[in-house]
């Protein structure tokens, strides 16, 4: 059977795409290519061995996406959650004070300038034997 093998892209609407692209580049380190987007390659996984993409459905009344009408949320894998949160805090980015820690990693949530709630995930690394 033919099937989906991964996430090929994440696409967001924006009131001011140029300004929002600049915000993502400046605050989340997403390197923009000439075509205006970013290519996040599996070879870029940090730390090595943590590469995965999760696809999941939530009930329509979930608060996981925040309290607004947002229908989707992007989870960004990060290499240093606390370091990134410190940078974002210093830049005045809206950060949800709630964080979660699980066996598979730590999570935090921020909001971009257009009100999109984003999830940041630092995967746990299995000890090398």
GUKETOR-659916 format. One record per residue: x, y, z of N, C-alpha, C, CB in turn; residue in one letter; residue number from 1. Coordinates in Angstrom, 1 decimal, always signed. Each point is the difference from the previous one (the first is absolute). Glycine has a CB too. Example, Ala and Ser with C-alpha at 12.3 -4.5 7.8 and 13.67 -1.06 7.14 Angstrom:
BEGIN
<<+13.2; -5.7; +7.8>; <-0.9; +1.2; +0.0>; <+0.9; +1.2; +0.0>; <-1.9; -1.2; +1.2>; 'A'; 1>;
<<+1.5; +2.3; -1.9>; <+0.9; +1.1; +0.0>; <-0.8; +1.1; +0.8>; <+1.2; -0.6; -2.2>; 'S'; 2>;
This chain:
BEGIN
<<+0.8; -1.2; +0.0>; <-0.8; +1.2; +0.0>; <+0.9; +1.2; +0.0>; <-1.9; -1.2; +1.2>; 'X'; 1>;
<<+1.5; +2.2; -2.0>; <+0.7; +1.3; +0.0>; <-0.3; +0.7; +1.3>; <+0.0; +0.2; -2.5>; 'X'; 2>;
<<+0.9; +0.5; +3.1>; <-0.2; +0.7; +1.3>; <+0.9; +1.2; +0.1>; <-0.6; -2.2; +1.0>; 'X'; 3>;
<<+0.2; +3.0; +0.0>; <+0.8; +1.2; +0.4>; <+1.3; -0.5; +0.7>; <-2.1; +1.5; +0.2>; 'X'; 4>;
<<+3.2; -0.9; -0.5>; <+1.3; -0.4; +0.7>; <+0.6; +1.1; +0.8>; <+0.4; -1.5; -1.9>; 'X'; 5>;
<<-1.0; +2.6; +2.0>; <+0.6; +1.1; +0.8>; <-0.7; +1.3; -0.3>; <+2.2; -1.2; +0.1>; 'X'; 6>;
<<-1.8; +2.2; +0.6>; <-0.6; +1.4; -0.2>; <+1.0; +0.7; -1.0>; <-1.1; +0.1; +2.3>; 'X'; 7>;
<<+0.5; +0.3; -3.4>; <+0.8; +0.6; -1.1>; <+0.1; +1.5; +0.2>; <-0.7; -1.8; -1.5>; 'X'; 8>;
<<-0.2; +2.4; +2.3>; <+0.1; +1.5; +0.2>; <-1.0; +0.4; +1.0>; <+0.8; +0.3; -2.3>; 'X'; 9>;
<<-0.6; +0.9; +2.8>; <-0.9; +0.7; +0.9>; <-0.2; +1.4; -0.7>; <+0.7; -1.3; +2.2>; 'X'; 10>;
<<-2.0; +1.6; -2.4>; <-0.3; +1.3; -0.7>; <-1.0; +0.8; +0.9>; <+0.4; -1.1; -2.3>; 'X'; 11>;
<<-0.1; +2.3; +2.5>; <-0.8; +0.9; +0.9>; <-0.5; +1.2; -0.8>; <+1.3; -0.8; +2.0>; 'X'; 12>;
<<-2.5; +1.2; -1.8>; <-0.4; +1.3; -0.5>; <+0.5; +1.1; +0.9>; <-2.1; -1.0; -1.0>; 'X'; 13>;
<<+2.4; +2.2; +0.4>; <+0.5; +1.1; +0.8>; <-0.6; +1.3; -0.6>; <+2.1; -1.2; +0.5>; 'X'; 14>;
<<-2.4; +2.2; +0.4>; <-0.4; +1.3; -0.4>; <+1.1; +0.7; -0.7>; <-1.6; +0.1; +1.9>; 'X'; 15>;
<<+2.9; -0.3; -1.4>; <+1.2; +0.7; -0.6>; <+1.1; -1.1; -0.1>; <-0.7; +2.3; +1.0>; 'X'; 16>;
<<+0.6; -3.1; -2.1>; <+1.0; -1.1; -0.1>; <+1.4; +0.4; +0.1>; <-1.6; -1.1; -1.4>; 'X'; 17>;
<<+2.0; +2.2; +0.8>; <+1.4; +0.4; +0.0>; <+0.5; +0.3; +1.5>; <-0.2; +0.9; -2.3>; 'X'; 18>;
<<-0.6; -0.2; +3.0>; <+0.3; +0.3; +1.4>; <+0.0; -1.2; +0.9>; <-1.1; +2.2; -0.3>; 'X'; 19>;
<<+0.1; -3.1; +0.1>; <+0.0; -1.3; +0.8>; <+1.2; -0.9; -0.3>; <-2.5; +0.2; +0.1>; 'X'; 20>;
<<+2.9; -0.3; -1.4>; <+1.1; -0.8; -0.4>; <+1.3; +0.5; +0.7>; <-1.0; -0.5; -2.2>; 'X'; 21>;
<<+1.1; +1.9; +2.3>; <+1.2; +0.6; +0.7>; <-0.1; -0.4; +1.5>; <+0.0; +1.9; -1.7>; 'X'; 22>;
<<-1.2; -1.8; +2.3>; <-0.1; -0.4; +1.4>; <+0.5; -1.4; +0.3>; <-2.0; +1.6; +0.2>; 'X'; 23>;
<<+1.5; -2.5; -1.1>; <+0.4; -1.4; +0.2>; <+1.5; -0.2; -0.2>; <-2.3; -0.7; -0.8>; 'X'; 24>;
<<+2.9; +1.4; -0.1>; <+1.4; -0.1; -0.2>; <+0.8; +0.5; +1.1>; <-0.4; +0.2; -2.4>; 'X'; 25>;
<<+0.0; +1.0; +2.9>; <+0.7; +0.7; +1.1>; <-0.2; -0.7; +1.4>; <-0.4; +2.1; -1.3>; 'X'; 26>;
<<-0.8; -2.6; +1.6>; <-0.3; -0.5; +1.3>; <+0.1; -1.5; +0.1>; <-1.4; +1.9; +0.4>; 'X'; 27>;
<<+1.2; -2.7; -1.5>; <+0.0; -1.4; +0.1>; <+1.2; -0.6; -0.8>; <-2.5; +0.0; +0.3>; 'X'; 28>;
<<+3.2; +0.9; -1.0>; <+1.2; -0.5; -0.7>; <-0.3; -0.8; -1.3>; <+1.1; +0.0; +2.2>; 'X'; 29>;
<<-2.3; +0.2; -2.7>; <-0.4; -0.7; -1.2>; <+0.6; +0.7; -1.2>; <-2.2; -0.8; +1.0>; 'X'; 30>;
<<+3.2; +0.1; -1.6>; <+0.8; +0.6; -1.1>; <-0.9; +0.0; -1.3>; <+2.2; -0.8; +1.1>; 'X'; 31>;
<<-2.4; +2.0; -1.6>; <-0.8; +0.2; -1.2>; <+0.8; -0.2; -1.2>; <-1.5; +1.6; +1.2>; 'X'; 32>;
<<+0.9; -2.3; -2.2>; <+0.6; -0.2; -1.3>; <-0.5; +1.1; -1.0>; <+0.2; -2.5; +0.4>; 'X'; 33>;
<<+0.4; +2.5; -1.6>; <-0.3; +1.1; -0.9>; <-1.5; -0.1; -0.4>; <+2.3; -0.1; -0.9>; 'X'; 34>;
<<-3.0; -1.0; +1.0>; <-1.4; -0.1; -0.4>; <-0.9; +0.5; +1.1>; <+0.6; -2.0; -1.4>; 'X'; 35>;
<<-0.1; +2.4; +2.5>; <-0.7; +0.6; +1.1>; <-0.4; -0.9; +1.1>; <-0.9; +1.5; -1.7>; 'X'; 36>;
<<+1.2; -2.8; +1.6>; <-0.3; -1.0; +1.0>; <+1.2; -0.6; +0.6>; <-2.1; -0.5; -1.1>; 'X'; 37>;
<<+2.0; -0.5; +1.9>; <+1.1; -0.7; +0.6>; <-0.1; -1.5; -0.3>; <+0.2; +1.8; +1.8>; 'X'; 38>;
<<+0.9; -2.4; -2.0>; <+0.1; -1.5; -0.2>; <+0.7; -0.5; +1.3>; <+0.1; +0.1; -2.6>; 'X'; 39>;
<<-0.9; -0.8; +3.4>; <+0.5; -0.7; +1.2>; <+0.3; -1.4; -0.4>; <-1.3; +1.6; +1.6>; 'X'; 40>;
<<+2.5; -1.9; -1.7>; <+0.4; -1.4; -0.5>; <+0.2; -0.9; +1.2>; <+1.1; +1.0; -2.0>; 'X'; 41>;
<<-1.4; -2.3; +1.8>; <+0.2; -1.0; +1.0>; <+1.5; -0.1; +0.4>; <-2.0; -1.3; -0.8>; 'X'; 42>;
<<+2.9; +1.7; -0.1>; <+1.4; -0.1; +0.3>; <+0.3; +1.1; +1.0>; <+0.5; -0.9; -2.2>; 'X'; 43>;
<<-1.4; +1.9; +2.4>; <+0.2; +1.1; +1.0>; <-0.4; -0.4; +1.4>; <-0.3; +1.6; -1.9>; 'X'; 44>;
<<-0.2; -2.8; +2.1>; <-0.5; -0.3; +1.3>; <+1.0; +0.2; +1.1>; <-1.5; -1.7; -1.0>; 'X'; 45>;
<<+1.1; +2.3; +2.1>; <+0.9; +0.3; +1.1>; <-0.9; -0.2; +1.3>; <+1.5; +1.7; -1.3>; 'X'; 46>;
<<-1.0; -2.5; +2.2>; <+1.1; -0.9; -0.1>; <-0.2; -1.2; -1.0>; <+0.6; +0.7; +2.3>; 'X'; 47>;
<<+0.5; -1.2; -2.8>; <-0.1; -1.1; -1.0>; <-0.8; -1.2; +0.6>; <+2.2; +0.7; -1.0>; 'X'; 48>;
<<-3.1; -1.3; +0.2>; <-0.8; -1.1; +0.5>; <-1.3; +0.3; +0.5>; <+2.1; -1.1; +0.5>; 'X'; 49>;
<<-2.5; +2.5; -0.5>; <-1.2; +0.4; +0.6>; <-1.0; +0.3; -1.1>; <+1.2; +0.9; +2.0>; 'X'; 50>;
<<-0.9; -1.0; -3.2>; <-0.9; +0.4; -1.1>; <-1.2; -0.8; -0.1>; <+2.0; +0.7; -1.2>; 'X'; 51>;
<<-3.2; -0.1; +1.3>; <-1.3; -0.6; -0.2>; <-1.0; +1.1; -0.2>; <+0.6; -2.0; +1.4>; 'X'; 52>;
<<-1.6; +1.7; -2.1>; <-1.1; +0.9; -0.1>; <-1.3; -0.6; +0.5>; <+1.1; +1.1; -2.0>; 'X'; 53>;
<<-1.8; -0.5; +2.9>; <-1.2; -0.5; +0.5>; <-1.2; +0.6; -0.7>; <+1.1; -0.4; +2.2>; 'X'; 54>;
<<-2.1; -0.4; -2.5>; <-1.2; +0.4; -0.6>; <-1.1; -0.4; +1.0>; <+0.8; -0.1; -2.4>; 'X'; 55>;
<<-1.7; +1.0; +2.8>; <-1.0; -0.3; +1.0>; <-1.2; +0.8; -0.1>; <+1.8; -0.6; +1.5>; 'X'; 56>;
<<-3.0; +0.1; -1.2>; <-1.2; +0.7; +0.0>; <-0.4; +0.3; +1.5>; <-0.8; -1.1; -2.2>; 'X'; 57>;
<<+0.2; +2.3; +2.4>; <-0.5; +0.4; +1.3>; <-1.5; +0.2; +0.0>; <+2.3; +1.1; +0.5>; 'X'; 58>;
<<-3.0; -1.2; +0.6>; <-1.4; +0.3; +0.0>; <-0.2; +1.5; -0.3>; <-0.5; -1.8; +1.6>; 'X'; 59>;
<<-0.6; +2.2; -2.2>; <-0.3; +1.4; -0.4>; <+0.0; +1.0; +1.1>; <-1.3; -0.9; -1.9>; 'X'; 60>;
<<+1.1; +0.4; +3.2>; <+0.0; +0.9; +1.1>; <+1.3; +0.0; +0.8>; <-2.4; -0.4; +0.2>; 'X'; 61>;
<<+3.5; -0.1; -0.8>; <+1.3; +0.0; +0.7>; <+0.5; +1.4; +0.3>; <+0.5; -2.1; -1.2>; 'X'; 62>;
<<+0.1; +2.2; +2.3>; <+0.7; +1.2; +0.4>; <+1.5; +0.0; -0.4>; <-1.7; +0.3; +1.9>; 'X'; 63>;
<<+2.1; -1.4; -2.4>; <+1.4; -0.2; -0.4>; <+0.5; +1.0; -1.0>; <-0.2; -2.4; +0.4>; 'X'; 64>;
<<-0.7; +2.9; -1.2>; <+0.4; +1.0; -1.0>; <-0.2; +1.4; +0.5>; <-0.6; -1.6; -1.8>; 'X'; 65>;
<<+0.3; +1.8; +3.1>; <-0.4; +1.3; +0.5>; <-1.5; +0.2; +0.0>; <+2.2; +0.9; -0.8>; 'X'; 66>;
<<-2.6; +0.3; +1.2>; <-1.4; +0.2; +0.2>; <-0.7; +0.6; -1.3>; <+0.5; +0.3; +2.4>; 'X'; 67>;
<<+0.2; -0.1; -3.4>; <-0.6; +0.7; -1.2>; <-0.6; -1.1; -1.0>; <+1.6; +1.9; +0.3>; 'X'; 68>;
<<-1.9; -1.4; -1.5>; <-0.6; -0.8; -1.0>; <+1.1; -0.8; -0.9>; <-1.9; +1.7; +0.0>; 'X'; 69>;
<<+3.1; -1.7; +0.4>; <+1.1; -0.6; -0.7>; <-0.4; -1.5; -0.3>; <+1.7; +1.6; +1.0>; 'X'; 70>;
<<-1.5; -2.0; -2.2>; <-0.4; -1.4; -0.4>; <+1.2; -0.9; -0.2>; <-1.9; +1.0; -1.1>; 'X'; 71>;
<<+3.1; -0.5; +1.2>; <+1.2; -0.8; -0.2>; <+1.1; +0.6; +0.8>; <-0.7; -0.7; -2.3>; 'X'; 72>;
<<+1.7; -0.1; +2.7>; <+1.1; +0.5; +0.7>; <+1.3; -0.7; -0.5>; <-1.4; +0.5; +2.1>; 'X'; 73>;
<<+2.5; +0.2; -2.2>; <+1.2; -0.6; -0.5>; <+0.9; -0.3; +1.3>; <-0.1; +1.3; -2.2>; 'X'; 74>;
<<+0.7; -2.4; +2.2>; <+0.9; -0.4; +1.1>; <+1.4; +0.1; -0.7>; <-1.7; -1.6; +1.3>; 'X'; 75>;
<<+2.5; +2.4; -0.7>; <+1.4; +0.1; -0.5>; <+1.0; -0.7; +1.0>; <-0.6; +2.2; -1.1>; 'X'; 76>;
<<+1.4; -3.1; +0.5>; <+1.0; -0.7; +0.8>; <+1.2; +1.0; +0.2>; <-0.7; -2.3; -0.9>; 'X'; 77>;
<<+1.1; +2.5; +2.2>; <+1.1; +0.9; +0.3>; <+1.2; -0.7; +0.6>; <-1.7; +1.9; +0.2>; 'X'; 78>;
<<+2.8; -1.3; -0.2>; <+1.2; -0.7; +0.6>; <+0.3; +0.5; +1.4>; <+0.9; -0.2; -2.3>; 'X'; 79>;
<<-1.5; +1.3; +2.8>; <+0.3; +0.5; +1.3>; <-1.2; +0.8; +0.4>; <+2.5; +0.1; -0.4>; 'X'; 80>;
<<-3.5; -0.7; +1.0>; <-1.3; +0.6; +0.3>; <+0.2; +1.2; +1.0>; <-1.1; -2.2; -0.4>; 'X'; 81>;
<<+1.8; +2.0; +1.5>; <+0.2; +1.1; +0.9>; <+0.8; +1.1; -0.5>; <-0.1; -1.7; +1.8>; 'X'; 82>;
<<+1.1; +1.4; -2.6>; <+0.8; +1.1; -0.7>; <-0.9; +0.8; -0.9>; <+2.1; -1.4; +0.2>; 'X'; 83>;
<<-2.9; +0.7; -1.0>; <-0.9; +0.7; -1.0>; <-1.0; +0.8; +0.8>; <+0.3; -1.8; -1.7>; 'X'; 84>;
<<-0.9; +1.3; +2.8>; <-1.0; +0.7; +0.7>; <+0.6; +1.3; +0.6>; <-1.2; -2.1; +0.5>; 'X'; 85>;
<<+2.5; +2.0; +0.0>; <+0.7; +1.2; +0.5>; <+0.1; +1.1; -1.1>; <+1.3; -1.5; +1.7>; 'X'; 86>;
<<-0.9; +1.1; -2.9>; <+0.1; +0.9; -1.1>; <-1.3; +0.6; -0.3>; <+1.9; -1.3; -0.9>; 'X'; 87>;
<<-2.9; +0.5; +0.8>; <-1.4; +0.5; -0.3>; <-0.5; +0.9; +1.0>; <-0.4; -2.1; -1.2>; 'X'; 88>;
<<+0.6; +1.8; +2.5>; <-0.4; +0.8; +1.1>; <+0.6; +1.4; -0.1>; <-0.3; -2.0; +1.5>; 'X'; 89>;
<<+1.7; +2.0; -1.8>; <+0.7; +1.3; -0.1>; <-0.5; +0.8; -1.2>; <+2.0; -1.1; +1.0>; 'X'; 90>;
<<-2.5; +0.4; -2.0>; <-0.5; +0.7; -1.2>; <-1.5; +0.4; +0.1>; <+1.6; -1.3; -1.3>; 'X'; 91>;
<<-2.2; +1.0; +2.5>; <-1.4; +0.4; +0.2>; <-1.0; -0.9; -0.6>; <+0.8; +2.3; +0.1>; 'X'; 92>;
<<-0.5; -3.5; -0.5>; <-0.9; -0.9; -0.6>; <-0.9; -0.6; +1.1>; <+1.7; -0.6; -1.8>; 'X'; 93>;
<<-3.0; +0.5; +1.4>; <-1.0; -0.6; +1.0>; <+0.3; -1.5; +0.2>; <-1.7; +1.7; -0.8>; 'X'; 94>;
<<+1.9; -2.0; +2.1>; <+0.3; -1.4; +0.4>; <-1.0; -0.4; +1.0>; <+2.5; +0.3; -0.5>; 'X'; 95>;
<<-3.1; -1.5; +0.2>; <-0.9; -0.6; +1.0>; <+0.8; -0.4; +1.2>; <-1.6; -0.8; -1.8>; 'X'; 96>;
<<+1.2; +1.1; +3.0>; <+0.8; -0.4; +1.2>; <+0.0; -1.5; +0.3>; <-0.5; +2.3; +0.9>; 'X'; 97>;
<<-0.5; -3.0; -1.5>; <-0.1; -1.4; +0.2>; <+1.0; -0.7; -0.9>; <-2.4; +0.2; +0.6>; 'X'; 98>;
<<+3.2; -1.2; +0.0>; <+0.8; -0.8; -0.7>; <-0.3; -1.5; +0.3>; <+1.9; +1.8; -0.1>; 'X'; 99>;
<<-1.5; -2.7; -0.7>; <-0.2; -1.4; +0.3>; <+1.3; -0.8; -0.2>; <-2.5; +0.2; -0.7>; 'X'; 100>;
<<+2.7; -1.2; +1.5>; <+1.2; -0.8; -0.1>; <-0.5; -1.5; +0.0>; <+1.5; +1.8; +1.1>; 'X'; 101>;
<<-1.0; -2.5; -2.1>; <-0.4; -1.4; -0.1>; <+1.2; -0.8; -0.3>; <-2.3; +0.6; -0.8>; 'X'; 102>;
<<+2.2; -2.0; +0.8>; <+1.1; -0.8; -0.3>; <+0.6; +0.2; -1.4>; <-1.0; -1.7; +1.6>; 'X'; 103>;
<<+0.2; +2.2; -2.5>; <+0.4; +0.2; -1.4>; <+0.4; +1.4; -0.3>; <-1.5; -1.8; -0.6>; 'X'; 104>;
<<+1.5; +2.7; +1.7>; <+0.4; +1.4; -0.3>; <-0.7; +1.0; +0.8>; <+0.6; -0.7; -2.2>; 'X'; 105>;
<<-0.2; +2.0; +2.0>; <-0.6; +1.1; +0.7>; <-0.7; +0.9; -1.0>; <+1.8; -0.1; +1.8>; 'X'; 106>;
<<-2.9; +0.8; -1.3>; <-0.8; +0.8; -0.9>; <-0.3; +1.3; +0.6>; <-1.1; -2.1; -0.9>; 'X'; 107>;
<<+1.0; +3.1; +0.0>; <-0.4; +1.4; +0.4>; <-0.8; +0.5; -1.2>; <+2.0; +0.4; +1.5>; 'X'; 108>;
<<-2.8; +0.7; -1.2>; <-0.8; +0.6; -1.0>; <+0.2; +1.5; -0.1>; <-1.7; -1.8; +0.4>; 'X'; 109>;
<<+1.7; +2.3; -1.6>; <+0.2; +1.4; -0.2>; <-1.1; +0.5; -1.0>; <+2.5; -0.1; +0.4>; 'X'; 110>;
<<-2.6; +1.4; -0.6>; <-0.9; +0.5; -1.0>; <+0.7; +1.0; -0.9>; <-1.9; -0.2; +1.6>; 'X'; 111>;
<<+1.7; +0.0; -2.9>; <+0.7; +0.9; -1.0>; <-0.8; +1.3; -0.1>; <+0.9; -2.0; -1.3>; 'X'; 112>;
<<-0.3; +3.0; +0.6>; <-0.7; +1.3; +0.0>; <-1.4; +0.1; -0.6>; <+2.3; +0.9; -0.2>; 'X'; 113>;
<<-2.7; -2.0; -0.6>; <-1.3; +0.0; -0.5>; <-1.0; -0.9; +0.8>; <+1.1; +0.4; -2.3>; 'X'; 114>;
<<-0.6; -0.8; +3.5>; <-0.9; -0.7; +0.9>; <+0.0; -1.5; -0.1>; <-1.4; +2.0; -0.1>; 'X'; 115>;
<<+2.3; -2.6; -0.7>; <+0.1; -1.4; -0.2>; <+0.7; -0.6; +1.2>; <+0.0; +0.2; -2.5>; 'X'; 116>;
<<-0.6; -1.2; +3.2>; <+0.7; -0.7; +1.1>; <+0.8; -1.0; -0.7>; <-1.9; +0.4; +1.7>; 'X'; 117>;
<<+3.2; -0.5; -1.2>; <+1.0; -1.0; -0.5>; <+0.5; -0.8; +1.2>; <+0.7; +1.6; -1.9>; 'X'; 118>;
<<-0.4; -2.9; +1.6>; <+0.5; -0.9; +1.0>; <+1.5; -0.2; -0.3>; <-2.2; -1.1; +0.3>; 'X'; 119>;
<<+3.0; +1.2; +0.8>; <+1.5; -0.2; -0.2>; <+0.2; -1.3; +0.8>; <+0.6; +2.5; -0.2>; 'X'; 120>;
<<+0.2; -3.4; -0.4>; <+0.3; -1.3; +0.6>; <+1.5; -0.3; -0.1>; <-2.3; -0.8; -0.7>; 'X'; 121>;
<<+2.9; +0.6; +1.9>; <+1.4; -0.5; +0.0>; <-0.1; -1.5; +0.4>; <+0.9; +2.3; +0.7>; 'X'; 122>;
<<-0.6; -3.2; -1.7>; <-0.1; -1.4; +0.2>; <+1.1; -0.5; +1.1>; <-0.9; -0.2; -2.4>; 'X'; 123>;
<<+0.5; -0.8; +3.1>; <+0.9; -0.6; +0.9>; <+0.9; -0.9; -0.8>; <-1.6; +0.0; +1.9>; 'X'; 124>;
<<+2.9; -0.1; -1.5>; <+1.0; -0.8; -0.7>; <+0.2; -1.2; +0.8>; <+1.1; +2.0; -1.1>; 'X'; 125>;
<<-1.2; -3.2; +0.4>; <+0.3; -1.3; +0.6>; <+1.5; +0.0; +0.3>; <-2.0; -1.2; -1.1>; 'X'; 126>;
<<+2.4; +0.7; +2.3>; <+1.4; -0.1; +0.3>; <+0.7; -0.9; -1.0>; <-0.4; +0.5; +2.4>; 'X'; 127>;
<<+1.6; -0.2; -2.9>; <+0.7; -0.8; -0.9>; <+0.7; -1.1; +0.8>; <+0.4; +1.9; -1.6>; 'X'; 128>;
<<-0.5; -3.1; +1.2>; <+0.7; -1.1; +0.7>; <+1.3; -0.4; -0.6>; <-2.2; -0.8; +0.7>; 'X'; 129>;
